[in-house]
Amino acid sequence: MVNLELRRQVINVYKELLFLGREYPLGYQYFRDRLHRAFASQTHITDDEQIRKGIARAEFVKKAL
């Protein structure tokens, strides 16, 4: 069963990163494609703890931007 709260958090961090990517030096399209691939490569993860680690990593990237 999918934890709906974690799903909401993943979607929110994805949207926030997309918003921040508008000013990425290599262009928005480049950033969007890379972000999509990064999130799509993690779709097989179902363990709540692993999802939380992924969200924490995304938050770290968000701070770096």
Predicted model as a PDB file, atoms N, CA, C, CB and O in Angstrom, pLDDT in the B-factor column:
MODEL        1                                                                  
ATOM      1  N   MET A   1       0.845  -1.195   0.000  1.00 51.00           N  
ATOM      2  CA  MET A   1       0.000   0.000   0.000  1.00 51.00           C  
ATOM      3  C   MET A   1       0.879   1.243   0.000  1.00 51.00           C  
ATOM      4  CB  MET A   1      -0.955   0.007   1.224  1.00 51.00           C  
ATOM      5  O   MET A   1       1.865   1.320   0.732  1.00 51.00           O  
ATOM      6  N   VAL A   2       0.520   2.182  -0.804  1.00 65.00           N  
ATOM      7  CA  VAL A   2       1.288   3.416  -0.926  1.00 65.00           C  
ATOM      8  C   VAL A   2       0.919   4.363   0.208  1.00 65.00           C  
ATOM      9  CB  VAL A   2       1.040   4.085  -2.298  1.00 65.00           C  
ATOM     10  O   VAL A   2      -0.258   4.599   0.482  1.00 65.00           O  
ATOM     11  N   ASN A   3       1.938   4.898   0.856  1.00 87.00           N  
ATOM     12  CA  ASN A   3       1.718   5.889   1.893  1.00 87.00           C  
ATOM     13  C   ASN A   3       1.386   7.213   1.210  1.00 87.00           C  
ATOM     14  CB  ASN A   3       2.967   6.024   2.830  1.00 87.00           C  
ATOM     15  O   ASN A   3       2.246   7.810   0.561  1.00 87.00           O  
ATOM     16  N   LEU A   4       0.154   7.670   1.350  1.00 91.00           N  
ATOM     17  CA  LEU A   4      -0.302   8.866   0.640  1.00 91.00           C  
ATOM     18  C   LEU A   4       0.437  10.123   1.079  1.00 91.00           C  
ATOM     19  CB  LEU A   4      -1.787   9.054   0.849  1.00 91.00           C  
ATOM     20  O   LEU A   4       0.644  11.027   0.269  1.00 91.00           O  
ATOM     21  N   GLU A   5       0.836  10.197   2.336  1.00 93.00           N  
ATOM     22  CA  GLU A   5       1.582  11.358   2.815  1.00 93.00           C  
ATOM     23  C   GLU A   5       2.955  11.430   2.149  1.00 93.00           C  
ATOM     24  CB  GLU A   5       1.733  11.305   4.345  1.00 93.00           C  
ATOM     25  O   GLU A   5       3.394  12.508   1.749  1.00 93.00           O  
ATOM     26  N   LEU A   6       3.632  10.295   2.029  1.00 93.00           N  
ATOM     27  CA  LEU A   6       4.930  10.278   1.357  1.00 93.00           C  
ATOM     28  C   LEU A   6       4.772  10.613  -0.124  1.00 93.00           C  
ATOM     29  CB  LEU A   6       5.606   8.905   1.523  1.00 93.00           C  
ATOM     30  O   LEU A   6       5.604  11.318  -0.695  1.00 93.00           O  
ATOM     31  N   ARG A   7       3.726  10.118  -0.734  1.00 93.00           N  
ATOM     32  CA  ARG A   7       3.465  10.425  -2.143  1.00 93.00           C  
ATOM     33  C   ARG A   7       3.289  11.931  -2.328  1.00 93.00           C  
ATOM     34  CB  ARG A   7       2.207   9.669  -2.645  1.00 93.00           C  
ATOM     35  O   ARG A   7       3.830  12.512  -3.270  1.00 93.00           O  
ATOM     36  N   ARG A   8       2.542  12.552  -1.440  1.00 96.00           N  
ATOM     37  CA  ARG A   8       2.332  13.993  -1.498  1.00 96.00           C  
ATOM     38  C   ARG A   8       3.652  14.746  -1.340  1.00 96.00           C  
ATOM     39  CB  ARG A   8       1.340  14.431  -0.415  1.00 96.00           C  
ATOM     40  O   ARG A   8       3.895  15.728  -2.040  1.00 96.00           O  
ATOM     41  N   GLN A   9       4.498  14.289  -0.428  1.00 95.00           N  
ATOM     42  CA  GLN A   9       5.795  14.932  -0.211  1.00 95.00           C  
ATOM     43  C   GLN A   9       6.677  14.812  -1.452  1.00 95.00           C  
ATOM     44  CB  GLN A   9       6.505  14.313   1.004  1.00 95.00           C  
ATOM     45  O   GLN A   9       7.344  15.774  -1.832  1.00 95.00           O  
ATOM     46  N   VAL A  10       6.685  13.649  -2.081  1.00 95.00           N  
ATOM     47  CA  VAL A  10       7.495  13.450  -3.285  1.00 95.00           C  
ATOM     48  C   VAL A  10       7.020  14.379  -4.399  1.00 95.00           C  
ATOM     49  CB  VAL A  10       7.432  11.977  -3.752  1.00 95.00           C  
ATOM     50  O   VAL A  10       7.834  15.009  -5.074  1.00 95.00           O  
ATOM     51  N   ILE A  11       5.721  14.462  -4.587  1.00 96.00           N  
ATOM     52  CA  ILE A  11       5.178  15.333  -5.633  1.00 96.00           C  
ATOM     53  C   ILE A  11       5.506  16.794  -5.340  1.00 96.00           C  
ATOM     54  CB  ILE A  11       3.652  15.145  -5.757  1.00 96.00           C  
ATOM     55  O   ILE A  11       5.851  17.545  -6.252  1.00 96.00           O  
ATOM     56  N   ASN A  12       5.401  17.200  -4.084  1.00 96.00           N  
ATOM     57  CA  ASN A  12       5.697  18.585  -3.727  1.00 96.00           C  
ATOM     58  C   ASN A  12       7.164  18.931  -3.958  1.00 96.00           C  
ATOM     59  CB  ASN A  12       5.330  18.839  -2.275  1.00 96.00           C  
ATOM     60  O   ASN A  12       7.462  20.001  -4.489  1.00 96.00           O  
ATOM     61  N   VAL A  13       8.076  18.059  -3.573  1.00 96.00           N  
ATOM     62  CA  VAL A  13       9.499  18.349  -3.752  1.00 96.00           C  
ATOM     63  C   VAL A  13       9.840  18.357  -5.244  1.00 96.00           C  
ATOM     64  CB  VAL A  13      10.374  17.307  -2.996  1.00 96.00           C  
ATOM     65  O   VAL A  13      10.703  19.124  -5.673  1.00 96.00           O  
ATOM     66  N   TYR A  14       9.181  17.522  -6.030  1.00 97.00           N  
ATOM     67  CA  TYR A  14       9.381  17.514  -7.479  1.00 97.00           C  
ATOM     68  C   TYR A  14       8.947  18.862  -8.069  1.00 97.00           C  
ATOM     69  CB  TYR A  14       8.588  16.345  -8.138  1.00 97.00           C  
ATOM     70  O   TYR A  14       9.662  19.446  -8.884  1.00 97.00           O  
ATOM     71  N   LYS A  15       7.791  19.344  -7.660  1.00 96.00           N  
ATOM     72  CA  LYS A  15       7.285  20.621  -8.155  1.00 96.00           C  
ATOM     73  C   LYS A  15       8.195  21.781  -7.734  1.00 96.00           C  
ATOM     74  CB  LYS A  15       5.859  20.858  -7.644  1.00 96.00           C  
ATOM     75  O   LYS A  15       8.449  22.695  -8.518  1.00 96.00           O  
ATOM     76  N   GLU A  16       8.676  21.733  -6.503  1.00 96.00           N  
ATOM     77  CA  GLU A  16       9.575  22.786  -6.022  1.00 96.00           C  
ATOM     78  C   GLU A  16      10.878  22.796  -6.816  1.00 96.00           C  
ATOM     79  CB  GLU A  16       9.872  22.598  -4.525  1.00 96.00           C  
ATOM     80  O   GLU A  16      11.383  23.860  -7.175  1.00 96.00           O  
ATOM     81  N   LEU A  17      11.414  21.623  -7.088  1.00 95.00           N  
ATOM     82  CA  LEU A  17      12.637  21.547  -7.878  1.00 95.00           C  
ATOM     83  C   LEU A  17      12.402  22.036  -9.312  1.00 95.00           C  
ATOM     84  CB  LEU A  17      13.171  20.110  -7.889  1.00 95.00           C  
ATOM     85  O   LEU A  17      13.255  22.718  -9.880  1.00 95.00           O  
ATOM     86  N   LEU A  18      11.267  21.694  -9.888  1.00 95.00           N  
ATOM     87  CA  LEU A  18      10.940  22.191 -11.224  1.00 95.00           C  
ATOM     88  C   LEU A  18      10.899  23.719 -11.233  1.00 95.00           C  
ATOM     89  CB  LEU A  18       9.589  21.618 -11.699  1.00 95.00           C  
ATOM     90  O   LEU A  18      11.408  24.358 -12.154  1.00 95.00           O  
ATOM     91  N   PHE A  19      10.296  24.289 -10.207  1.00 95.00           N  
ATOM     92  CA  PHE A  19      10.207  25.747 -10.107  1.00 95.00           C  
ATOM     93  C   PHE A  19      11.598  26.368 -10.017  1.00 95.00           C  
ATOM     94  CB  PHE A  19       9.366  26.154  -8.885  1.00 95.00           C  
ATOM     95  O   PHE A  19      11.879  27.369 -10.676  1.00 95.00           O  
ATOM     96  N   LEU A  20      12.460  25.775  -9.205  1.00 93.00           N  
ATOM     97  CA  LEU A  20      13.823  26.294  -9.050  1.00 93.00           C  
ATOM     98  C   LEU A  20      14.641  26.110 -10.318  1.00 93.00           C  
ATOM     99  CB  LEU A  20      14.521  25.607  -7.883  1.00 93.00           C  
ATOM    100  O   LEU A  20      15.581  26.867 -10.561  1.00 93.00           O  
ATOM    101  N   GLY A  21      14.300  25.125 -11.121  1.00 92.00           N  
ATOM    102  CA  GLY A  21      15.036  24.840 -12.339  1.00 92.00           C  
ATOM    103  C   GLY A  21      14.858  25.876 -13.434  1.00 92.00           C  
ATOM    104  O   GLY A  21      15.574  25.841 -14.435  1.00 92.00           O  
ATOM    105  N   ARG A  22      13.928  26.788 -13.268  1.00 92.00           N  
ATOM    106  CA  ARG A  22      13.704  27.816 -14.289  1.00 92.00           C  
ATOM    107  C   ARG A  22      14.943  28.662 -14.521  1.00 92.00           C  
ATOM    108  CB  ARG A  22      12.543  28.712 -13.891  1.00 92.00           C  
ATOM    109  O   ARG A  22      15.162  29.162 -15.624  1.00 92.00           O  
ATOM    110  N   GLU A  23      15.755  28.821 -13.483  1.00 90.00           N  
ATOM    111  CA  GLU A  23      16.942  29.670 -13.581  1.00 90.00           C  
ATOM    112  C   GLU A  23      18.229  28.856 -13.693  1.00 90.00           C  
ATOM    113  CB  GLU A  23      17.022  30.588 -12.376  1.00 90.00           C  
ATOM    114  O   GLU A  23      19.315  29.390 -13.466  1.00 90.00           O  
ATOM    115  N   TYR A  24      18.126  27.588 -14.036  1.00 90.00           N  
ATOM    116  CA  TYR A  24      19.301  26.732 -14.143  1.00 90.00           C  
ATOM    117  C   TYR A  24      20.170  27.204 -15.316  1.00 90.00           C  
ATOM    118  CB  TYR A  24      18.884  25.241 -14.327  1.00 90.00           C  
ATOM    119  O   TYR A  24      19.645  27.487 -16.393  1.00 90.00           O  
ATOM    120  N   PRO A  25      21.495  27.292 -15.118  1.00 92.00           N  
ATOM    121  CA  PRO A  25      22.378  27.840 -16.166  1.00 92.00           C  
ATOM    122  C   PRO A  25      22.318  27.117 -17.514  1.00 92.00           C  
ATOM    123  CB  PRO A  25      23.784  27.814 -15.680  1.00 92.00           C  
ATOM    124  O   PRO A  25      22.480  27.758 -18.552  1.00 92.00           O  
ATOM    125  N   LEU A  26      22.095  25.823 -17.526  1.00 93.00           N  
ATOM    126  CA  LEU A  26      22.066  25.081 -18.789  1.00 93.00           C  
ATOM    127  C   LEU A  26      20.689  25.069 -19.436  1.00 93.00           C  
ATOM    128  CB  LEU A  26      22.523  23.664 -18.562  1.00 93.00           C  
ATOM    129  O   LEU A  26      20.500  24.449 -20.482  1.00 93.00           O  
ATOM    130  N   GLY A  27      19.735  25.742 -18.828  1.00 92.00           N  
ATOM    131  CA  GLY A  27      18.399  25.846 -19.399  1.00 92.00           C  
ATOM    132  C   GLY A  27      17.375  24.993 -18.677  1.00 92.00           C  
ATOM    133  O   GLY A  27      17.695  23.961 -18.086  1.00 92.00           O  
ATOM    134  N   TYR A  28      16.156  25.444 -18.741  1.00 94.00           N  
ATOM    135  CA  TYR A  28      15.063  24.768 -18.050  1.00 94.00           C  
ATOM    136  C   TYR A  28      14.800  23.377 -18.632  1.00 94.00           C  
ATOM    137  CB  TYR A  28      13.794  25.613 -18.125  1.00 94.00           C  
ATOM    138  O   TYR A  28      14.589  22.421 -17.886  1.00 94.00           O  
ATOM    139  N   GLN A  29      14.813  23.264 -19.952  1.00 95.00           N  
ATOM    140  CA  GLN A  29      14.508  21.974 -20.582  1.00 95.00           C  
ATOM    141  C   GLN A  29      15.530  20.910 -20.170  1.00 95.00           C  
ATOM    142  CB  GLN A  29      14.481  22.117 -22.118  1.00 95.00           C  
ATOM    143  O   GLN A  29      15.166  19.769 -19.889  1.00 95.00           O  
ATOM    144  N   TYR A  30      16.806  21.290 -20.138  1.00 95.00           N  
ATOM    145  CA  TYR A  30      17.856  20.368 -19.705  1.00 95.00           C  
ATOM    146  C   TYR A  30      17.598  19.932 -18.262  1.00 95.00           C  
ATOM    147  CB  TYR A  30      19.256  21.028 -19.833  1.00 95.00           C  
ATOM    148  O   TYR A  30      17.681  18.745 -17.948  1.00 95.00           O  
ATOM    149  N   PHE A  31      17.286  20.885 -17.390  1.00 95.00           N  
ATOM    150  CA  PHE A  31      17.042  20.595 -15.973  1.00 95.00           C  
ATOM    151  C   PHE A  31      15.816  19.698 -15.822  1.00 95.00           C  
ATOM    152  CB  PHE A  31      16.850  21.906 -15.169  1.00 95.00           C  
ATOM    153  O   PHE A  31      15.845  18.731 -15.061  1.00 95.00           O  
ATOM    154  N   ARG A  32      14.738  20.013 -16.544  1.00 96.00           N  
ATOM    155  CA  ARG A  32      13.506  19.248 -16.431  1.00 96.00           C  
ATOM    156  C   ARG A  32      13.709  17.804 -16.868  1.00 96.00           C  
ATOM    157  CB  ARG A  32      12.406  19.895 -17.257  1.00 96.00           C  
ATOM    158  O   ARG A  32      13.219  16.880 -16.218  1.00 96.00           O  
ATOM    159  N   ASP A  33      14.426  17.609 -17.961  1.00 96.00           N  
ATOM    160  CA  ASP A  33      14.687  16.249 -18.437  1.00 96.00           C  
ATOM    161  C   ASP A  33      15.504  15.455 -17.425  1.00 96.00           C  
ATOM    162  CB  ASP A  33      15.415  16.286 -19.780  1.00 96.00           C  
ATOM    163  O   ASP A  33      15.204  14.292 -17.152  1.00 96.00           O  
ATOM    164  N   ARG A  34      16.527  16.078 -16.877  1.00 95.00           N  
ATOM    165  CA  ARG A  34      17.366  15.381 -15.885  1.00 95.00           C  
ATOM    166  C   ARG A  34      16.583  15.075 -14.612  1.00 95.00           C  
ATOM    167  CB  ARG A  34      18.605  16.226 -15.542  1.00 95.00           C  
ATOM    168  O   ARG A  34      16.716  13.996 -14.036  1.00 95.00           O  
ATOM    169  N   LEU A  35      15.768  16.030 -14.182  1.00 95.00           N  
ATOM    170  CA  LEU A  35      14.965  15.829 -12.979  1.00 95.00           C  
ATOM    171  C   LEU A  35      13.967  14.691 -13.195  1.00 95.00           C  
ATOM    172  CB  LEU A  35      14.226  17.129 -12.594  1.00 95.00           C  
ATOM    173  O   LEU A  35      13.796  13.838 -12.324  1.00 95.00           O  
ATOM    174  N   HIS A  36      13.324  14.680 -14.332  1.00 96.00           N  
ATOM    175  CA  HIS A  36      12.357  13.625 -14.637  1.00 96.00           C  
ATOM    176  C   HIS A  36      13.030  12.253 -14.631  1.00 96.00           C  
ATOM    177  CB  HIS A  36      11.692  13.883 -15.999  1.00 96.00           C  
ATOM    178  O   HIS A  36      12.500  11.300 -14.058  1.00 96.00           O  
ATOM    179  N   ARG A  37      14.192  12.156 -15.267  1.00 96.00           N  
ATOM    180  CA  ARG A  37      14.914  10.879 -15.285  1.00 96.00           C  
ATOM    181  C   ARG A  37      15.321  10.448 -13.883  1.00 96.00           C  
ATOM    182  CB  ARG A  37      16.152  10.981 -16.174  1.00 96.00           C  
ATOM    183  O   ARG A  37      15.248   9.265 -13.551  1.00 96.00           O  
ATOM    184  N   ALA A  38      15.754  11.411 -13.051  1.00 95.00           N  
ATOM    185  CA  ALA A  38      16.176  11.082 -11.688  1.00 95.00           C  
ATOM    186  C   ALA A  38      15.010  10.535 -10.873  1.00 95.00           C  
ATOM    187  CB  ALA A  38      16.768  12.317 -10.996  1.00 95.00           C  
ATOM    188  O   ALA A  38      15.171   9.555 -10.146  1.00 95.00           O  
ATOM    189  N   PHE A  39      13.851  11.150 -10.983  1.00 95.00           N  
ATOM    190  CA  PHE A  39      12.693  10.677 -10.236  1.00 95.00           C  
ATOM    191  C   PHE A  39      12.163   9.369 -10.825  1.00 95.00           C  
ATOM    192  CB  PHE A  39      11.589  11.744 -10.230  1.00 95.00           C  
ATOM    193  O   PHE A  39      11.773   8.470 -10.081  1.00 95.00           O  
ATOM    194  N   ALA A  40      12.148   9.258 -12.147  1.00 95.00           N  
ATOM    195  CA  ALA A  40      11.631   8.051 -12.799  1.00 95.00           C  
ATOM    196  C   ALA A  40      12.493   6.836 -12.467  1.00 95.00           C  
ATOM    197  CB  ALA A  40      11.566   8.249 -14.322  1.00 95.00           C  
ATOM    198  O   ALA A  40      11.983   5.718 -12.393  1.00 95.00           O  
ATOM    199  N   SER A  41      13.780   7.043 -12.268  1.00 95.00           N  
ATOM    200  CA  SER A  41      14.661   5.917 -11.967  1.00 95.00           C  
ATOM    201  C   SER A  41      14.420   5.351 -10.561  1.00 95.00           C  
ATOM    202  CB  SER A  41      16.115   6.348 -12.108  1.00 95.00           C  
ATOM    203  O   SER A  41      14.912   4.272 -10.232  1.00 95.00           O  
ATOM    204  N   GLN A  42      13.673   6.074  -9.744  1.00 93.00           N  
ATOM    205  CA  GLN A  42      13.416   5.639  -8.373  1.00 93.00           C  
ATOM    206  C   GLN A  42      11.993   5.138  -8.161  1.00 93.00           C  
ATOM    207  CB  GLN A  42      13.692   6.769  -7.423  1.00 93.00           C  
ATOM    208  O   GLN A  42      11.580   4.933  -7.020  1.00 93.00           O  
ATOM    209  N   THR A  43      11.242   4.937  -9.229  1.00 92.00           N  
ATOM    210  CA  THR A  43       9.839   4.528  -9.088  1.00 92.00           C  
ATOM    211  C   THR A  43       9.665   3.128  -8.517  1.00 92.00           C  
ATOM    212  CB  THR A  43       9.157   4.599 -10.420  1.00 92.00           C  
ATOM    213  O   THR A  43       8.586   2.789  -8.031  1.00 92.00           O  
ATOM    214  N   HIS A  44      10.705   2.319  -8.568  1.00 93.00           N  
ATOM    215  CA  HIS A  44      10.606   0.948  -8.057  1.00 93.00           C  
ATOM    216  C   HIS A  44      10.672   0.878  -6.538  1.00 93.00           C  
ATOM    217  CB  HIS A  44      11.705   0.100  -8.645  1.00 93.00           C  
ATOM    218  O   HIS A  44      10.373  -0.168  -5.963  1.00 93.00           O  
ATOM    219  N   ILE A  45      11.054   1.955  -5.881  1.00 91.00           N  
ATOM    220  CA  ILE A  45      11.214   1.967  -4.425  1.00 91.00           C  
ATOM    221  C   ILE A  45       9.840   1.993  -3.761  1.00 91.00           C  
ATOM    222  CB  ILE A  45      12.065   3.186  -3.968  1.00 91.00           C  
ATOM    223  O   ILE A  45       9.009   2.848  -4.070  1.00 91.00           O  
ATOM    224  N   THR A  46       9.607   1.050  -2.849  1.00 90.00           N  
ATOM    225  CA  THR A  46       8.333   0.986  -2.136  1.00 90.00           C  
ATOM    226  C   THR A  46       8.513   1.075  -0.625  1.00 90.00           C  
ATOM    227  CB  THR A  46       7.606  -0.294  -2.489  1.00 90.00           C  
ATOM    228  O   THR A  46       7.539   1.283   0.099  1.00 90.00           O  
ATOM    229  N   ASP A  47       9.738   0.920  -0.142  1.00 92.00           N  
ATOM    230  CA  ASP A  47      10.014   0.981   1.287  1.00 92.00           C  
ATOM    231  C   ASP A  47       9.906   2.423   1.769  1.00 92.00           C  
ATOM    232  CB  ASP A  47      11.413   0.405   1.602  1.00 92.00           C  
ATOM    233  O   ASP A  47      10.535   3.318   1.205  1.00 92.00           O  
ATOM    234  N   ASP A  48       9.105   2.649   2.815  1.00 92.00           N  
ATOM    235  CA  ASP A  48       8.890   4.009   3.317  1.00 92.00           C  
ATOM    236  C   ASP A  48      10.191   4.689   3.726  1.00 92.00           C  
ATOM    237  CB  ASP A  48       7.940   3.982   4.497  1.00 92.00           C  
ATOM    238  O   ASP A  48      10.371   5.881   3.476  1.00 92.00           O  
ATOM    239  N   GLU A  49      11.087   3.950   4.345  1.00 94.00           N  
ATOM    240  CA  GLU A  49      12.352   4.543   4.800  1.00 94.00           C  
ATOM    241  C   GLU A  49      13.206   4.980   3.610  1.00 94.00           C  
ATOM    242  CB  GLU A  49      13.137   3.539   5.673  1.00 94.00           C  
ATOM    243  O   GLU A  49      13.820   6.046   3.651  1.00 94.00           O  
ATOM    244  N   GLN A  50      13.250   4.185   2.574  1.00 95.00           N  
ATOM    245  CA  GLN A  50      14.011   4.546   1.376  1.00 95.00           C  
ATOM    246  C   GLN A  50      13.404   5.777   0.692  1.00 95.00           C  
ATOM    247  CB  GLN A  50      14.057   3.360   0.391  1.00 95.00           C  
ATOM    248  O   GLN A  50      14.129   6.623   0.169  1.00 95.00           O  
ATOM    249  N   ILE A  51      12.081   5.869   0.701  1.00 94.00           N  
ATOM    250  CA  ILE A  51      11.417   7.036   0.120  1.00 94.00           C  
ATOM    251  C   ILE A  51      11.767   8.286   0.926  1.00 94.00           C  
ATOM    252  CB  ILE A  51       9.880   6.831   0.076  1.00 94.00           C  
ATOM    253  O   ILE A  51      12.021   9.345   0.353  1.00 94.00           O  
ATOM    254  N   ARG A  52      11.781   8.164   2.242  1.00 95.00           N  
ATOM    255  CA  ARG A  52      12.145   9.314   3.091  1.00 95.00           C  
ATOM    256  C   ARG A  52      13.586   9.762   2.816  1.00 95.00           C  
ATOM    257  CB  ARG A  52      11.978   8.954   4.593  1.00 95.00           C  
ATOM    258  O   ARG A  52      13.873  10.959   2.794  1.00 95.00           O  
ATOM    259  N   LYS A  53      14.488   8.800   2.609  1.00 95.00           N  
ATOM    260  CA  LYS A  53      15.872   9.142   2.284  1.00 95.00           C  
ATOM    261  C   LYS A  53      15.948   9.877   0.950  1.00 95.00           C  
ATOM    262  CB  LYS A  53      16.745   7.877   2.243  1.00 95.00           C  
ATOM    263  O   LYS A  53      16.725  10.819   0.800  1.00 95.00           O  
ATOM    264  N   GLY A  54      15.148   9.450  -0.010  1.00 94.00           N  
ATOM    265  CA  GLY A  54      15.102  10.118  -1.305  1.00 94.00           C  
ATOM    266  C   GLY A  54      14.577  11.539  -1.194  1.00 94.00           C  
ATOM    267  O   GLY A  54      15.080  12.447  -1.856  1.00 94.00           O  
ATOM    268  N   ILE A  55      13.568  11.732  -0.361  1.00 95.00           N  
ATOM    269  CA  ILE A  55      13.026  13.076  -0.139  1.00 95.00           C  
ATOM    270  C   ILE A  55      14.081  13.952   0.513  1.00 95.00           C  
ATOM    271  CB  ILE A  55      11.751  13.025   0.737  1.00 95.00           C  
ATOM    272  O   ILE A  55      14.238  15.114   0.139  1.00 95.00           O  
ATOM    273  N   ALA A  56      14.806  13.408   1.485  1.00 95.00           N  
ATOM    274  CA  ALA A  56      15.866  14.173   2.150  1.00 95.00           C  
ATOM    275  C   ALA A  56      16.962  14.555   1.156  1.00 95.00           C  
ATOM    276  CB  ALA A  56      16.467  13.363   3.318  1.00 95.00           C  
ATOM    277  O   ALA A  56      17.486  15.667   1.213  1.00 95.00           O  
ATOM    278  N   ARG A  57      17.311  13.652   0.253  1.00 95.00           N  
ATOM    279  CA  ARG A  57      18.321  13.949  -0.773  1.00 95.00           C  
ATOM    280  C   ARG A  57      17.831  15.052  -1.707  1.00 95.00           C  
ATOM    281  CB  ARG A  57      18.661  12.678  -1.586  1.00 95.00           C  
ATOM    282  O   ARG A  57      18.602  15.930  -2.096  1.00 95.00           O  
ATOM    283  N   ALA A  58      16.549  15.005  -2.065  1.00 94.00           N  
ATOM    284  CA  ALA A  58      15.965  16.038  -2.922  1.00 94.00           C  
ATOM    285  C   ALA A  58      15.950  17.395  -2.215  1.00 94.00           C  
ATOM    286  CB  ALA A  58      14.538  15.641  -3.340  1.00 94.00           C  
ATOM    287  O   ALA A  58      16.179  18.427  -2.845  1.00 94.00           O  
ATOM    288  N   GLU A  59      15.682  17.393  -0.920  1.00 94.00           N  
ATOM    289  CA  GLU A  59      15.712  18.647  -0.148  1.00 94.00           C  
ATOM    290  C   GLU A  59      17.130  19.216  -0.119  1.00 94.00           C  
ATOM    291  CB  GLU A  59      15.197  18.415   1.302  1.00 94.00           C  
ATOM    292  O   GLU A  59      17.315  20.431  -0.183  1.00 94.00           O  
ATOM    293  N   PHE A  60      18.123  18.346  -0.023  1.00 94.00           N  
ATOM    294  CA  PHE A  60      19.514  18.797  -0.046  1.00 94.00           C  
ATOM    295  C   PHE A  60      19.853  19.444  -1.387  1.00 94.00           C  
ATOM    296  CB  PHE A  60      20.466  17.621   0.230  1.00 94.00           C  
ATOM    297  O   PHE A  60      20.497  20.492  -1.432  1.00 94.00           O  
ATOM    298  N   VAL A  61      19.419  18.818  -2.470  1.00 90.00           N  
ATOM    299  CA  VAL A  61      19.648  19.367  -3.807  1.00 90.00           C  
ATOM    300  C   VAL A  61      18.945  20.707  -3.947  1.00 90.00           C  
ATOM    301  CB  VAL A  61      19.161  18.388  -4.894  1.00 90.00           C  
ATOM    302  O   VAL A  61      19.470  21.632  -4.566  1.00 90.00           O  
ATOM    303  N   LYS A  62      17.772  20.805  -3.379  1.00 90.00           N  
ATOM    304  CA  LYS A  62      16.998  22.050  -3.437  1.00 90.00           C  
ATOM    305  C   LYS A  62      17.783  23.187  -2.776  1.00 90.00           C  
ATOM    306  CB  LYS A  62      15.616  21.871  -2.744  1.00 90.00           C  
ATOM    307  O   LYS A  62      17.811  24.307  -3.285  1.00 90.00           O  
ATOM    308  N   LYS A  63      18.417  22.889  -1.643  1.00 90.00           N  
ATOM    309  CA  LYS A  63      19.219  23.912  -0.958  1.00 90.00           C  
ATOM    310  C   LYS A  63      20.440  24.307  -1.779  1.00 90.00           C  
ATOM    311  CB  LYS A  63      19.661  23.409   0.418  1.00 90.00           C  
ATOM    312  O   LYS A  63      20.867  25.460  -1.734  1.00 90.00           O  
ATOM    313  N   ALA A  64      21.004  23.370  -2.523  1.00 86.00           N  
ATOM    314  CA  ALA A  64      22.189  23.641  -3.337  1.00 86.00           C  
ATOM    315  C   ALA A  64      21.863  24.541  -4.529  1.00 86.00           C  
ATOM    316  CB  ALA A  64      22.799  22.330  -3.827  1.00 86.00           C  
ATOM    317  O   ALA A  64      22.730  25.260  -5.024  1.00 86.00           O  
ATOM    318  N   LEU A  65      20.624  24.500  -4.982  1.00 81.00           N  
ATOM    319  CA  LEU A  65      20.232  25.336  -6.115  1.00 81.00           C  
ATOM    320  C   LEU A  65      19.992  26.738  -5.627  1.00 81.00           C  
ATOM    321  CB  LEU A  65      18.975  24.783  -6.819  1.00 81.00           C  
ATOM    322  O   LEU A  65      19.650  27.617  -6.418  1.00 81.00           O  
TER     323      LEU A  65                                                      
ENDMDL                                                                          
END                                                                             
